[in-house]
Amino acid sequence: QVELVESGGGLVQAGGSLRLSCTASGSIFSIHAMGWYRQAPGKQRELVASITSGGSANYADSVKGRFTISGDNAKRWVTLQMDSLKPEDTAVYYCNVYSSYQERNYWGQGTQVTVSS
């Protein structure tokens, strides 16, 4: 059984900060990357940021310079520091893990981030 536990969502004013955390447990092997996706109402789920087992980080253009991802794939944790938040960052944020051995994605249950103007 695989479980991804997220924490850190909430309500914040524009310009504020939040930090999301995710820890993975269970039968996941050879983690290639961990990251965060988000889905706003009426929109498709989109990549926010990811980090590979080699430490390479990738960001959506809309969050570059404002969000910072960090993590340790071997230790199965990833965090997303979100600064200078904007109302358009409002969404449900999902932790994601990709296993190169099992060739599949695993998802957390999602955590709500709401940014008020």
TORFI-54631 format. One record per atom (N, C-alpha, C): atom name; residue number from 1; x, y, z. Coordinates in pm, whole numbers, m for minus. Atoms other than C-alpha are relative to their C-alpha. Layout:
+----+-----+--------+--------+--------+
! at !   i !     c1 !     c2 !     c3 !
+----+-----+--------+--------+--------+
! CA ! NUM !      X !      Y !      Z !
...
+----+-----+--------+--------+--------+
This chain:
+----+-----+--------+--------+--------+
! at !   i !     c1 !     c2 !     c3 !
+----+-----+--------+--------+--------+
!  N !   1 !     84 !   m119 !      0 !
! CA !   1 !      0 !      0 !      0 !
!  C !   1 !     88 !    125 !      0 !
!  N !   2 !    m77 !   m124 !     13 !
! CA !   2 !    131 !    342 !    m96 !
!  C !   2 !    m82 !    115 !     56 !
!  N !   3 !     68 !   m117 !    m57 !
! CA !   3 !     46 !    659 !     92 !
!  C !   3 !     88 !    122 !    m13 !
!  N !   4 !    m66 !   m130 !      5 !
! CA !   4 !    140 !   1019 !     23 !
!  C !   4 !    m78 !     93 !     90 !
!  N !   5 !     67 !    m85 !    m98 !
! CA !   5 !     60 !   1248 !    314 !
!  C !   5 !     48 !    143 !    m19 !
!  N !   6 !    m30 !   m141 !     23 !
! CA !   6 !     43 !   1621 !    246 !
!  C !   6 !    m42 !     82 !    120 !
!  N !   7 !     39 !    m95 !   m103 !
! CA !   7 !     28 !   1911 !    486 !
!  C !   7 !     45 !    140 !    m41 !
!  N !   8 !    m47 !   m136 !     18 !
! CA !   8 !     57 !   2288 !    489 !
!  C !   8 !    m88 !     93 !    m80 !
!  N !   9 !     88 !    m90 !     73 !
! CA !   9 !   m228 !   2421 !    281 !
!  C !   9 !    m73 !     94 !     93 !
!  N !  10 !     76 !    m92 !    m82 !
! CA !  10 !   m454 !   2699 !    397 !
!  C !  10 !    m39 !    126 !    m74 !
!  N !  11 !     43 !   m129 !     53 !
! CA !  11 !   m578 !   3053 !    349 !
!  C !  11 !    104 !    106 !     33 !
!  N !  12 !   m101 !   m103 !    m20 !
! CA !  12 !   m336 !   3340 !    302 !
!  C !  12 !    m36 !    120 !    m88 !
!  N !  13 !     22 !   m120 !     80 !
! CA !  13 !   m352 !   3697 !    176 !
!  C !  13 !    104 !      8 !   m113 !
!  N !  14 !    m94 !    m22 !    110 !
! CA !  14 !   m190 !   3797 !   m152 !
!  C !  14 !    130 !     61 !     53 !
!  N !  15 !   m130 !    m44 !    m47 !
! CA !  15 !    181 !   3848 !   m102 !
!  C !  15 !     57 !    m83 !    113 !
!  N !  16 !    m43 !     84 !   m112 !
! CA !  16 !    197 !   3596 !    178 !
!  C !  16 !     70 !   m126 !    m45 !
!  N !  17 !    m75 !    123 !     27 !
! CA !  17 !    371 !   3260 !    204 !
!  C !  17 !    m68 !   m119 !     65 !
!  N !  18 !     40 !    129 !    m55 !
! CA !  18 !    284 !   2898 !    261 !
!  C !  18 !    107 !   m102 !    m34 !
!  N !  19 !    m95 !    107 !     26 !
! CA !  19 !    491 !   2584 !    280 !
!  C !  19 !    m76 !   m132 !      1 !
!  N !  20 !     63 !    131 !     11 !
! CA !  20 !    361 !   2248 !    160 !
!  C !  20 !    105 !   m109 !     22 !
!  N !  21 !    m89 !    113 !    m24 !
! CA !  21 !    512 !   1920 !    273 !
!  C !  21 !    m69 !   m129 !    m40 !
!  N !  22 !     54 !    130 !     41 !
! CA !  22 !    468 !   1564 !    149 !
!  C !  22 !    100 !   m108 !     37 !
!  N !  23 !    m82 !    116 !    m32 !
! CA !  23 !    599 !   1233 !    279 !
!  C !  23 !    m65 !   m123 !    m60 !
!  N !  24 !     52 !    122 !     62 !
! CA !  24 !    563 !    906 !     91 !
!  C !  24 !     41 !   m121 !     81 !
!  N !  25 !    m30 !    125 !    m68 !
! CA !  25 !    543 !    564 !    248 !
!  C !  25 !    m61 !   m116 !    m78 !
!  N !  26 !     54 !    117 !     67 !
! CA !  26 !    478 !    211 !    132 !
!  C !  26 !     92 !    m50 !   m109 !
!  N !  27 !    m78 !     72 !    102 !
! CA !  27 !    592 !      5 !   m165 !
!  C !  27 !     21 !     82 !   m126 !
!  N !  28 !    m43 !    m79 !    116 !
! CA !  28 !    739 !    264 !   m396 !
!  C !  28 !    149 !    m24 !    m19 !
!  N !  29 !   m140 !     32 !     25 !
! CA !  29 !   1067 !    171 !   m562 !
!  C !  29 !     56 !     88 !   m110 !
!  N !  30 !    m72 !    m78 !    102 !
! CA !  30 !   1321 !    370 !   m760 !
!  C !  30 !    m76 !    128 !    m36 !
!  N !  31 !     67 !   m128 !     25 !
! CA !  31 !   1166 !    714 !   m724 !
!  C !  31 !     87 !     83 !    m93 !
!  N !  32 !    m73 !    m84 !     96 !
! CA !  32 !   1269 !    917 !  m1027 !
!  C !  32 !    m21 !    148 !     30 !
!  N !  33 !     29 !   m140 !    m28 !
! CA !  33 !   1098 !   1240 !   m931 !
!  C !  33 !   m114 !     12 !     98 !
!  N !  34 !    111 !    m38 !    m86 !
! CA !  34 !    876 !   1398 !   m671 !
!  C !  34 !    m35 !    144 !    m33 !
!  N !  35 !     38 !   m137 !     35 !
! CA !  35 !    677 !   1713 !   m719 !
!  C !  35 !   m139 !     35 !     44 !
!  N !  36 !    132 !    m53 !    m33 !
! CA !  36 !    362 !   1916 !   m692 !
!  C !  36 !    m72 !     42 !   m127 !
!  N !  37 !     91 !    m44 !    104 !
! CA !  37 !     73 !   1966 !   m927 !
!  C !  37 !   m112 !     79 !     67 !
!  N !  38 !    116 !    m71 !    m56 !
! CA !  38 !   m229 !   2191 !   m884 !
!  C !  38 !   m114 !     m1 !   m100 !
!  N !  39 !    119 !     m4 !     83 !
! CA !  39 !   m582 !   2205 !  m1013 !
!  C !  39 !    m96 !    103 !     55 !
!  N !  40 !     97 !   m103 !    m36 !
! CA !  40 !   m800 !   2513 !  m1002 !
!  C !  40 !   m137 !    m38 !    m55 !
!  N !  41 !    135 !     33 !     48 !
! CA !  41 !  m1178 !   2495 !  m1049 !
!  C !  41 !    m15 !     27 !   m150 !
!  N !  42 !     24 !    m16 !    143 !
! CA !  42 !  m1266 !   2439 !  m1414 !
!  C !  42 !    123 !     m9 !    m86 !
!  N !  43 !   m125 !      9 !     77 !
! CA !  43 !   m904 !   2390 !  m1516 !
!  C !  43 !     62 !   m138 !     13 !
!  N !  44 !    m70 !    127 !     m5 !
! CA !  44 !   m680 !   2094 !  m1588 !
!  C !  44 !    109 !      4 !    106 !
!  N !  45 !   m111 !     10 !    m94 !
! CA !  45 !   m426 !   1970 !  m1341 !
!  C !  45 !    130 !     36 !    m73 !
!  N !  46 !   m124 !    m45 !     64 !
! CA !  46 !    m88 !   2130 !  m1411 !
!  C !  46 !    119 !    m18 !     94 !
!  N !  47 !   m122 !     12 !    m78 !
! CA !  47 !    269 !   2081 !  m1299 !
!  C !  47 !     37 !    136 !     59 !
!  N !  48 !    m50 !   m121 !    m66 !
! CA !  48 !    389 !   2338 !  m1046 !
!  C !  48 !    152 !     m7 !      8 !
!  N !  49 !   m144 !     16 !    m14 !
! CA !  49 !    737 !   2207 !   m967 !
!  C !  49 !     30 !   m147 !     26 !
!  N !  50 !    m43 !    137 !    m27 !
! CA !  50 !    929 !   1881 !   m956 !
!  C !  50 !    150 !     m1 !     23 !
!  N !  51 !   m142 !     17 !    m26 !
! CA !  51 !   1266 !   1756 !   m843 !
!  C !  51 !     36 !   m146 !    m22 !
!  N !  52 !    m39 !    137 !     31 !
! CA !  52 !   1450 !   1451 !   m969 !
!  C !  52 !     90 !    m57 !    110 !
!  N !  53 !    m89 !     64 !    m96 !
! CA !  53 !   1655 !   1201 !   m774 !
!  C !  53 !    140 !     58 !     m8 !
!  N !  54 !   m131 !    m63 !     14 !
! CA !  54 !   1961 !   1381 !   m911 !
!  C !  54 !      4 !    143 !     48 !
!  N !  55 !      5 !   m135 !    m56 !
! CA !  55 !   1845 !   1709 !   m763 !
!  C !  55 !    m38 !    109 !    m98 !
!  N !  56 !     40 !   m101 !     99 !
! CA !  56 !   1733 !   1883 !  m1082 !
!  C !  56 !   m144 !     43 !     24 !
!  N !  57 !    132 !    m55 !    m25 !
! CA !  57 !   1437 !   2112 !  m1026 !
!  C !  57 !    m57 !     61 !   m128 !
!  N !  58 !     71 !    m54 !    115 !
! CA !  58 !   1177 !   2215 !  m1281 !
!  C !  58 !   m122 !     75 !     52 !
!  N !  59 !    110 !    m84 !    m47 !
! CA !  59 !    919 !   2492 !  m1239 !
!  C !  59 !    m89 !     44 !   m116 !
!  N !  60 !     89 !    m65 !     95 !
! CA !  60 !    614 !   2616 !  m1422 !
!  C !  60 !     42 !    147 !    m10 !
!  N !  61 !    m41 !   m139 !     20 !
! CA !  61 !    683 !   2958 !  m1572 !
!  C !  61 !    m73 !     94 !     96 !
!  N !  62 !     82 !    m88 !    m82 !
! CA !  62 !    405 !   3108 !  m1362 !
!  C !  62 !     47 !     10 !    145 !
!  N !  63 !    m45 !     m1 !   m140 !
! CA !  63 !    582 !   3025 !  m1033 !
!  C !  63 !    150 !     22 !     14 !
!  N !  64 !   m146 !    m20 !     m7 !
! CA !  64 !    949 !   3076 !  m1122 !
!  C !  64 !     32 !    128 !     75 !
!  N !  65 !    m40 !   m115 !    m80 !
! CA !  65 !   1116 !   3309 !   m878 !
!  C !  65 !    m82 !     22 !    125 !
!  N !  66 !     87 !    m14 !   m117 !
! CA !  66 !    835 !   3273 !   m624 !
!  C !  66 !     m7 !   m128 !     82 !
!  N !  67 !     10 !    129 !    m68 !
! CA !  67 !    823 !   2901 !   m540 !
!  C !  67 !    136 !    m70 !     m2 !
!  N !  68 !   m124 !     78 !     m7 !
! CA !  68 !   1109 !   2677 !   m429 !
!  C !  68 !    m33 !   m142 !     45 !
!  N !  69 !     22 !    139 !    m36 !
! CA !  69 !   1098 !   2298 !   m428 !
!  C !  69 !    129 !    m56 !     58 !
!  N !  70 !   m114 !     71 !    m57 !
! CA !  70 !   1327 !   2086 !   m215 !
!  C !  70 !    m48 !   m138 !     42 !
!  N !  71 !     40 !    134 !    m37 !
! CA !  71 !   1334 !   1723 !   m125 !
!  C !  71 !    113 !    m99 !     m6 !
!  N !  72 !    m94 !    111 !      0 !
! CA !  72 !   1510 !   1395 !    m88 !
!  C !  72 !    m77 !   m123 !    m44 !
!  N !  73 !     77 !    113 !     51 !
! CA !  73 !   1374 !   1121 !   m308 !
!  C !  73 !     30 !   m130 !     73 !
!  N !  74 !    m36 !    122 !    m73 !
! CA !  74 !   1565 !    852 !   m121 !
!  C !  74 !    m70 !     m5 !    136 !
!  N !  75 !     68 !     m8 !   m129 !
! CA !  75 !   1409 !    971 !    204 !
!  C !  75 !   m149 !     26 !    m15 !
!  N !  76 !    142 !     m3 !     32 !
! CA !  76 !   1076 !   1018 !     31 !
!  C !  76 !    m73 !    120 !     57 !
!  N !  77 !     70 !   m118 !    m40 !
! CA !  77 !    995 !   1374 !    122 !
!  C !  77 !     26 !    112 !   m100 !
!  N !  78 !    m13 !   m115 !     87 !
! CA !  78 !    936 !   1690 !    m76 !
!  C !  78 !    m78 !    115 !     61 !
!  N !  79 !     68 !   m119 !    m50 !
! CA !  79 !    844 !   2045 !     22 !
!  C !  79 !     m8 !    104 !   m112 !
!  N !  80 !     16 !   m110 !     94 !
! CA !  80 !    723 !   2346 !   m171 !
!  C !  80 !    m18 !    128 !     80 !
!  N !  81 !     10 !   m130 !    m64 !
! CA !  81 !    795 !   2691 !    m32 !
!  C !  81 !    m61 !     97 !   m100 !
!  N !  82 !     71 !    m89 !     91 !
! CA !  82 !    550 !   2935 !   m186 !
!  C !  82 !      0 !    141 !     58 !
!  N !  83 !     m8 !   m139 !    m42 !
! CA !  83 !    626 !   3306 !   m152 !
!  C !  83 !    m68 !     90 !   m101 !
!  N !  84 !     63 !    m98 !     88 !
! CA !  84 !    466 !   3616 !   m300 !
!  C !  84 !   m123 !    m59 !    m68 !
!  N !  85 !    116 !     67 !     55 !
! CA !  85 !    144 !   3426 !   m345 !
!  C !  85 !    m99 !     97 !    m63 !
!  N !  86 !     97 !    m80 !     75 !
! CA !  86 !   m116 !   3556 !   m589 !
!  C !  86 !   m135 !    m71 !      3 !
!  N !  87 !    132 !     65 !      4 !
! CA !  87 !   m492 !   3493 !   m608 !
!  C !  87 !     m6 !   m111 !   m106 !
!  N !  88 !      2 !    103 !    105 !
! CA !  88 !   m429 !   3294 !   m927 !
!  C !  88 !     74 !   m128 !     39 !
!  N !  89 !    m61 !    123 !    m52 !
! CA !  89 !   m228 !   3044 !   m722 !
!  C !  89 !   m102 !    m86 !     75 !
!  N !  90 !    104 !     75 !    m70 !
! CA !  90 !   m553 !   2934 !   m558 !
!  C !  90 !    m34 !   m127 !    m76 !
!  N !  91 !     24 !    130 !     62 !
! CA !  91 !   m601 !   2563 !   m627 !
!  C !  91 !     13 !   m108 !    106 !
!  N !  92 !    m35 !    118 !    m80 !
! CA !  92 !   m588 !   2216 !   m480 !
!  C !  92 !    136 !    m47 !    m48 !
!  N !  93 !   m136 !     41 !     31 !
! CA !  93 !   m224 !   2113 !   m467 !
!  C !  93 !     17 !   m148 !     34 !
!  N !  94 !    m17 !    144 !    m14 !
! CA !  94 !   m132 !   1747 !   m514 !
!  C !  94 !    147 !    m36 !     m2 !
!  N !  95 !   m133 !     57 !     m1 !
! CA !  95 !    188 !   1574 !   m419 !
!  C !  95 !      4 !   m115 !   m103 !
!  N !  96 !    m16 !    102 !    103 !
! CA !  96 !    319 !   1347 !   m695 !
!  C !  96 !    135 !    m69 !     14 !
!  N !  97 !   m124 !     79 !      2 !
! CA !  97 !    577 !   1069 !   m702 !
!  C !  97 !     m4 !    m86 !   m125 !
!  N !  98 !    m11 !     88 !    117 !
! CA !  98 !    695 !    894 !  m1018 !
!  C !  98 !    106 !   m105 !     27 !
!  N !  99 !    m92 !    112 !    m16 !
! CA !  99 !    852 !    551 !   m988 !
!  C !  99 !     43 !    m50 !   m136 !
!  N ! 100 !    m50 !     50 !    128 !
! CA ! 100 !   1078 !    453 !  m1275 !
!  C ! 100 !     m2 !   m153 !     m4 !
!  N ! 101 !      6 !    147 !     m4 !
! CA ! 101 !   1066 !     90 !  m1159 !
!  C ! 101 !   m143 !    m46 !    m27 !
!  N ! 102 !    140 !     39 !     17 !
! CA ! 102 !    689 !     64 !  m1135 !
!  C ! 102 !    m65 !     71 !   m119 !
!  N ! 103 !     47 !    m75 !    117 !
! CA ! 103 !    648 !    309 !  m1427 !
!  C ! 103 !   m140 !     54 !     20 !
!  N ! 104 !    130 !    m60 !    m25 !
! CA ! 104 !    362 !    495 !  m1270 !
!  C ! 104 !     14 !    116 !     97 !
!  N ! 105 !     10 !   m112 !    m93 !
! CA ! 105 !    259 !    804 !  m1082 !
!  C ! 105 !    m82 !    m40 !    121 !
!  N ! 106 !     78 !     12 !   m122 !
! CA ! 106 !    133 !    810 !   m728 !
!  C ! 106 !    m40 !    141 !     42 !
!  N ! 107 !     54 !   m132 !    m32 !
! CA ! 107 !    m80 !   1095 !   m594 !
!  C ! 107 !    m44 !      8 !    146 !
!  N ! 108 !     56 !    m27 !   m131 !
! CA ! 108 !   m162 !   1249 !   m261 !
!  C ! 108 !   m148 !     36 !    m12 !
!  N ! 109 !    143 !    m28 !     m1 !
! CA ! 109 !   m515 !   1338 !   m159 !
!  C ! 109 !    m32 !    145 !    m35 !
!  N ! 110 !     18 !   m140 !     34 !
! CA ! 110 !   m465 !   1707 !   m225 !
!  C ! 110 !    m17 !     88 !    123 !
!  N ! 111 !     16 !    m98 !   m108 !
! CA ! 111 !   m446 !   2014 !     m4 !
!  C ! 111 !    m37 !    134 !    m61 !
!  N ! 112 !     53 !   m124 !     56 !
! CA ! 112 !   m635 !   2337 !    m61 !
!  C ! 112 !     90 !    118 !     36 !
!  N ! 113 !    m69 !   m127 !    m20 !
! CA ! 113 !   m443 !   2661 !   m105 !
!  C ! 113 !    m90 !    110 !    m55 !
!  N ! 114 !     86 !   m111 !     40 !
! CA ! 114 !   m652 !   2978 !   m114 !
!  C ! 114 !     72 !    131 !     29 !
!  N ! 115 !    m68 !   m128 !    m12 !
! CA ! 115 !   m501 !   3320 !   m175 !
!  C ! 115 !   m103 !    110 !    m23 !
!  N ! 116 !    100 !   m107 !     10 !
! CA ! 116 !   m727 !   3617 !   m107 !
!  C ! 116 !     67 !    130 !    m47 !
!  N ! 117 !    m56 !   m125 !     54 !
! CA ! 117 !   m683 !   3951 !   m279 !
!  C ! 117 !    m21 !    115 !     96 !
+----+-----+--------+--------+--------+
